[in-house]
Amino acid sequence: MSRTLVVRCFAGAFLLMGAWVAYTQNQGKQAPQLKLNKIKEDLYEIEGDGGNVAVYLTNEGVIMVDDKYEQDYDEIMKDVKSVTNLPVRYILSTHYHADHSGGNTRFAGQTEIVSTLNAHNNIVNHVQSNAPNDMVAARVTFTTQSDIFLGGKHVQAKYYGRGHTNGDAVIYFPDLKLVHTGDLMTMGPNGNPGSPLIDYPGGGSVVEWTKTLDEVAKLDFDTVIPGHGPVSKKADIASYRANVEKLRNRAQSLIRQGKSQDEVGKVMTAEFNWQPGSLNMQWSLPGMMTELKK
């Protein structure tokens, strides 16, 4: 085995790196209670504090999707050990944001971490030698698809294109007809589609996002674990896609009318809940203005 690549990422990458901001804000805080939910046979979800985690049990160990923040490691392992005595063998990272992959730091050396090549590079390319926090990039990467076979079970990590970032993996459990979308799809607590967050510094694209979701929808599944929010159905992919398209079309119309960034931002606040000072305003809005002017 090659050595795990550990990179020290500057958590204060300020407005350009909303994930690092969120990561910094959560350091030193007591991890909130997480909740383990059984979704399908041998498949569990851990919700709370950061992105949703999937836990897939096999007779040779656990395949896990994402690992939240570093501070959540003990609670995650407590939940895993409540359903199996076997180790976590693989972690499939949906993307590089620290609320989904911050726990890599604790799992490194005992678990194989897999991500898209772009997600790996999004960590490496933002290295600062004086960083106060460690982040761990996957040592196994893929550009189109990676297949994991463990204990007679099969999981596919797929890359379809840009959206939330340029390295979003969709994790497909064909035998269970289930996908974990990471933040390519998020849901609000009331079950409505979440507001799209486009990480332009991380290669995201509001234009390509809908195309990526179209590819996801071609898979054979009935259940979705979104990046955030309650477990959903396949039809919710279409609802979320429509929300992304609605946001994009509205912004594009305003730009064609000659509206300024501030004016577009006010409409995004009123119609899409992009709050002043939020990460949407800090790095989604400027990038979207540039992309939609092309």
TIPARO-515939 format. One record per residue (C-alpha): residue in one letter; chain; x, y, z. Coordinates in nm, 2 decimals, decimal comma. Example, Ala and Ser with C-alpha at 12.3 -4.5 7.8 and 13.67 -1.06 7.14 Angstrom:
% residues 2
aa | ch | x | y | z
A | A | 1,23 | -0,45 | 0,78
S | A | 1,37 | -0,11 | 0,71
This chain:
% residues 294
aa | ch | x | y | z
M | A | 0,00 | 0,00 | 0,00
S | A | 0,11 | 0,35 | -0,07
R | A | 0,13 | 0,60 | 0,21
T | A | -0,18 | 0,81 | 0,28
L | A | -0,14 | 1,16 | 0,14
V | A | -0,19 | 1,40 | 0,43
V | A | -0,21 | 1,76 | 0,34
R | A | -0,23 | 2,05 | 0,57
C | A | -0,51 | 2,27 | 0,43
F | A | -0,55 | 2,63 | 0,54
A | A | -0,89 | 2,63 | 0,71
G | A | -0,90 | 3,01 | 0,67
A | A | -0,92 | 3,00 | 0,30
F | A | -1,17 | 3,27 | 0,36
L | A | -1,45 | 3,35 | 0,12
L | A | -1,31 | 3,13 | -0,15
M | A | -1,34 | 2,81 | 0,04
G | A | -1,67 | 2,79 | 0,23
A | A | -1,60 | 2,43 | 0,33
W | A | -1,29 | 2,53 | 0,51
V | A | -1,48 | 2,81 | 0,68
A | A | -1,74 | 2,56 | 0,80
Y | A | -1,47 | 2,33 | 0,91
T | A | -1,30 | 2,59 | 1,12
Q | A | -1,62 | 2,70 | 1,28
N | A | -1,68 | 2,34 | 1,40
Q | A | -1,34 | 2,28 | 1,55
G | A | -1,33 | 2,26 | 1,92
K | A | -1,70 | 2,23 | 1,95
Q | A | -1,86 | 1,93 | 2,12
A | A | -2,00 | 1,70 | 1,85
P | A | -2,38 | 1,68 | 1,86
Q | A | -2,56 | 1,36 | 1,89
L | A | -2,58 | 1,17 | 1,57
K | A | -2,86 | 0,94 | 1,47
L | A | -2,84 | 0,60 | 1,31
N | A | -3,13 | 0,50 | 1,08
K | A | -3,18 | 0,17 | 0,91
I | A | -3,27 | 0,24 | 0,54
K | A | -3,25 | -0,10 | 0,37
E | A | -3,11 | -0,45 | 0,45
D | A | -2,75 | -0,40 | 0,58
L | A | -2,76 | -0,03 | 0,48
Y | A | -2,78 | 0,24 | 0,75
E | A | -2,76 | 0,62 | 0,74
I | A | -2,60 | 0,84 | 1,01
E | A | -2,76 | 1,19 | 1,02
G | A | -2,66 | 1,50 | 1,21
D | A | -2,37 | 1,74 | 1,21
G | A | -2,25 | 1,77 | 0,86
G | A | -2,33 | 1,55 | 0,56
N | A | -2,53 | 1,22 | 0,57
V | A | -2,32 | 0,91 | 0,61
A | A | -2,41 | 0,57 | 0,46
V | A | -2,30 | 0,25 | 0,63
Y | A | -2,31 | -0,07 | 0,43
L | A | -2,25 | -0,39 | 0,61
T | A | -2,08 | -0,70 | 0,46
N | A | -1,93 | -1,01 | 0,61
E | A | -1,58 | -0,88 | 0,54
G | A | -1,62 | -0,53 | 0,68
V | A | -1,80 | -0,20 | 0,63
I | A | -1,82 | 0,02 | 0,32
M | A | -1,90 | 0,38 | 0,43
V | A | -1,99 | 0,69 | 0,23
D | A | -1,85 | 1,01 | 0,37
D | A | -1,74 | 1,06 | 0,73
K | A | -1,85 | 1,41 | 0,84
Y | A | -1,62 | 1,63 | 1,05
E | A | -1,31 | 1,50 | 1,23
Q | A | -1,48 | 1,57 | 1,56
D | A | -1,76 | 1,32 | 1,47
Y | A | -1,53 | 1,02 | 1,45
D | A | -1,60 | 0,87 | 1,79
E | A | -1,98 | 0,91 | 1,75
I | A | -1,97 | 0,76 | 1,40
M | A | -1,77 | 0,46 | 1,52
K | A | -2,00 | 0,42 | 1,82
D | A | -2,29 | 0,39 | 1,57
V | A | -2,11 | 0,15 | 1,34
K | A | -2,01 | -0,07 | 1,63
S | A | -2,37 | -0,09 | 1,74
V | A | -2,45 | -0,29 | 1,43
T | A | -2,13 | -0,47 | 1,35
N | A | -1,80 | -0,57 | 1,51
L | A | -1,62 | -0,56 | 1,17
P | A | -1,39 | -0,27 | 1,07
V | A | -1,46 | 0,01 | 0,82
R | A | -1,27 | -0,11 | 0,52
Y | A | -1,36 | 0,16 | 0,26
I | A | -1,47 | 0,52 | 0,27
L | A | -1,61 | 0,66 | -0,05
S | A | -1,60 | 1,04 | -0,04
T | A | -1,86 | 1,22 | -0,24
H | A | -1,66 | 1,54 | -0,25
Y | A | -1,39 | 1,73 | -0,07
H | A | -1,58 | 1,96 | 0,17
A | A | -1,49 | 1,91 | 0,53
D | A | -1,85 | 1,84 | 0,65
H | A | -1,83 | 1,52 | 0,43
S | A | -1,46 | 1,43 | 0,44
G | A | -1,32 | 1,60 | 0,75
G | A | -1,32 | 1,26 | 0,93
N | A | -1,07 | 1,13 | 0,68
T | A | -0,80 | 1,25 | 0,92
R | A | -0,91 | 1,00 | 1,18
F | A | -0,98 | 0,71 | 0,94
A | A | -0,65 | 0,74 | 0,75
G | A | -0,41 | 0,45 | 0,79
Q | A | -0,69 | 0,20 | 0,89
T | A | -0,93 | 0,25 | 0,60
E | A | -0,90 | 0,29 | 0,23
I | A | -1,03 | 0,62 | 0,12
V | A | -1,16 | 0,66 | -0,24
S | A | -1,26 | 0,98 | -0,42
T | A | -1,27 | 1,13 | -0,77
L | A | -0,94 | 1,26 | -0,89
N | A | -1,09 | 1,61 | -0,89
A | A | -1,19 | 1,59 | -0,53
H | A | -0,84 | 1,47 | -0,44
N | A | -0,69 | 1,76 | -0,63
N | A | -0,93 | 2,01 | -0,47
I | A | -0,76 | 1,93 | -0,14
V | A | -0,41 | 1,92 | -0,27
N | A | -0,44 | 2,24 | -0,48
H | A | -0,54 | 2,45 | -0,17
V | A | -0,25 | 2,34 | 0,05
Q | A | -0,10 | 2,60 | 0,28
S | A | 0,21 | 2,49 | 0,47
N | A | 0,11 | 2,69 | 0,78
A | A | -0,24 | 2,54 | 0,81
P | A | -0,37 | 2,48 | 1,16
N | A | -0,57 | 2,18 | 1,05
D | A | -0,50 | 1,86 | 0,87
M | A | -0,70 | 1,72 | 0,59
V | A | -0,65 | 1,39 | 0,42
A | A | -0,69 | 1,33 | 0,05
A | A | -0,79 | 0,99 | -0,09
R | A | -0,50 | 0,78 | -0,20
V | A | -0,72 | 0,59 | -0,44
T | A | -0,89 | 0,80 | -0,71
F | A | -1,10 | 0,75 | -1,03
T | A | -1,21 | 0,97 | -1,32
T | A | -1,52 | 0,79 | -1,43
Q | A | -1,61 | 0,49 | -1,21
S | A | -1,46 | 0,28 | -0,93
D | A | -1,61 | -0,05 | -0,83
I | A | -1,58 | -0,19 | -0,48
F | A | -1,64 | -0,56 | -0,41
L | A | -1,64 | -0,67 | -0,05
G | A | -1,80 | -0,97 | 0,12
G | A | -2,00 | -1,06 | -0,19
K | A | -2,14 | -0,71 | -0,23
H | A | -2,09 | -0,45 | -0,50
V | A | -2,08 | -0,07 | -0,48
Q | A | -2,01 | 0,17 | -0,76
A | A | -1,87 | 0,52 | -0,72
K | A | -1,95 | 0,72 | -1,04
Y | A | -1,85 | 1,06 | -1,17
Y | A | -2,09 | 1,23 | -1,42
G | A | -1,97 | 1,58 | -1,43
R | A | -1,97 | 1,92 | -1,26
G | A | -2,24 | 2,05 | -1,03
H | A | -2,19 | 2,14 | -0,66
T | A | -1,81 | 2,10 | -0,73
N | A | -1,61 | 1,96 | -1,02
G | A | -1,55 | 1,63 | -0,83
D | A | -1,89 | 1,51 | -0,70
A | A | -1,91 | 1,13 | -0,68
V | A | -2,24 | 0,95 | -0,69
I | A | -2,24 | 0,63 | -0,49
Y | A | -2,46 | 0,36 | -0,63
F | A | -2,57 | 0,04 | -0,45
P | A | -2,72 | -0,16 | -0,74
D | A | -2,84 | -0,45 | -0,53
L | A | -3,03 | -0,21 | -0,31
K | A | -3,15 | 0,03 | -0,58
L | A | -3,01 | 0,32 | -0,37
V | A | -2,79 | 0,61 | -0,45
H | A | -2,60 | 0,85 | -0,22
T | A | -2,57 | 1,18 | -0,41
G | A | -2,35 | 1,39 | -0,18
D | A | -2,44 | 1,76 | -0,23
L | A | -2,54 | 1,71 | -0,59
M | A | -2,88 | 1,69 | -0,42
T | A | -2,98 | 1,82 | -0,08
M | A | -3,32 | 1,83 | 0,09
G | A | -3,46 | 2,07 | 0,35
P | A | -3,59 | 1,94 | 0,68
N | A | -3,95 | 1,97 | 0,55
G | A | -3,87 | 1,74 | 0,25
N | A | -3,85 | 2,02 | 0,00
P | A | -3,55 | 2,06 | -0,23
G | A | -3,26 | 2,24 | -0,07
S | A | -3,11 | 2,56 | -0,21
P | A | -2,83 | 2,48 | -0,45
L | A | -2,48 | 2,58 | -0,33
I | A | -2,24 | 2,62 | -0,62
D | A | -1,87 | 2,60 | -0,52
Y | A | -1,71 | 2,78 | -0,80
P | A | -1,36 | 2,78 | -0,64
G | A | -1,40 | 2,41 | -0,63
G | A | -1,50 | 2,39 | -1,00
G | A | -1,88 | 2,39 | -0,95
S | A | -2,12 | 2,49 | -1,23
V | A | -2,49 | 2,59 | -1,23
V | A | -2,50 | 2,53 | -1,61
E | A | -2,37 | 2,17 | -1,60
W | A | -2,54 | 2,07 | -1,27
T | A | -2,87 | 1,98 | -1,44
K | A | -2,68 | 1,77 | -1,70
T | A | -2,51 | 1,58 | -1,42
L | A | -2,84 | 1,51 | -1,25
D | A | -2,99 | 1,38 | -1,58
E | A | -2,72 | 1,12 | -1,58
V | A | -2,78 | 1,02 | -1,22
A | A | -3,15 | 0,98 | -1,30
K | A | -3,07 | 0,71 | -1,56
L | A | -2,96 | 0,47 | -1,29
D | A | -3,20 | 0,21 | -1,16
F | A | -3,29 | 0,31 | -0,80
D | A | -3,58 | 0,40 | -0,58
T | A | -3,41 | 0,55 | -0,27
V | A | -3,18 | 0,85 | -0,23
I | A | -2,96 | 0,95 | 0,05
P | A | -2,90 | 1,32 | -0,02
G | A | -2,59 | 1,51 | 0,10
H | A | -2,81 | 1,68 | 0,37
G | A | -3,17 | 1,63 | 0,47
P | A | -3,40 | 1,33 | 0,49
V | A | -3,38 | 1,02 | 0,29
S | A | -3,58 | 1,07 | -0,03
K | A | -3,72 | 0,90 | -0,34
K | A | -3,60 | 0,90 | -0,71
A | A | -3,87 | 1,16 | -0,80
D | A | -3,70 | 1,40 | -0,57
I | A | -3,40 | 1,41 | -0,80
A | A | -3,63 | 1,56 | -1,07
S | A | -3,76 | 1,81 | -0,82
Y | A | -3,41 | 1,92 | -0,72
R | A | -3,31 | 1,94 | -1,08
A | A | -3,60 | 2,16 | -1,15
N | A | -3,50 | 2,39 | -0,87
V | A | -3,15 | 2,42 | -1,00
E | A | -3,28 | 2,50 | -1,35
K | A | -3,53 | 2,76 | -1,21
L | A | -3,25 | 2,93 | -1,02
R | A | -3,02 | 2,93 | -1,32
N | A | -3,29 | 3,06 | -1,56
R | A | -3,39 | 3,34 | -1,32
A | A | -3,04 | 3,45 | -1,27
Q | A | -2,97 | 3,44 | -1,64
S | A | -3,28 | 3,65 | -1,72
L | A | -3,17 | 3,91 | -1,47
I | A | -2,82 | 3,92 | -1,61
R | A | -2,96 | 3,97 | -1,97
Q | A | -3,16 | 4,26 | -1,83
G | A | -2,83 | 4,42 | -1,72
K | A | -2,89 | 4,37 | -1,35
S | A | -2,58 | 4,41 | -1,13
Q | A | -2,45 | 4,14 | -0,89
D | A | -2,61 | 4,32 | -0,60
E | A | -2,94 | 4,33 | -0,77
V | A | -2,92 | 3,96 | -0,87
G | A | -2,83 | 3,88 | -0,51
K | A | -3,14 | 4,05 | -0,37
V | A | -3,36 | 3,84 | -0,60
M | A | -3,17 | 3,52 | -0,49
T | A | -3,24 | 3,61 | -0,13
A | A | -3,61 | 3,68 | -0,19
E | A | -3,67 | 3,38 | -0,41
F | A | -3,41 | 3,12 | -0,33
N | A | -3,32 | 3,19 | 0,04
W | A | -2,96 | 3,30 | -0,04
Q | A | -2,91 | 3,49 | 0,28
P | A | -2,68 | 3,80 | 0,30
G | A | -2,34 | 3,70 | 0,42
S | A | -2,40 | 3,33 | 0,34
L | A | -2,16 | 3,11 | 0,14
N | A | -2,40 | 3,14 | -0,15
M | A | -2,34 | 3,52 | -0,16
Q | A | -1,97 | 3,49 | -0,09
W | A | -1,87 | 3,25 | -0,37
S | A | -2,17 | 3,11 | -0,55
L | A | -2,31 | 3,45 | -0,66
P | A | -1,99 | 3,59 | -0,81
G | A | -1,91 | 3,27 | -0,99
M | A | -2,26 | 3,23 | -1,13
M | A | -2,25 | 3,59 | -1,26
T | A | -1,93 | 3,51 | -1,45
E | A | -2,05 | 3,17 | -1,58
L | A | -2,39 | 3,30 | -1,70
K | A | -2,24 | 3,60 | -1,88
K | A | -2,05 | 3,37 | -2,12
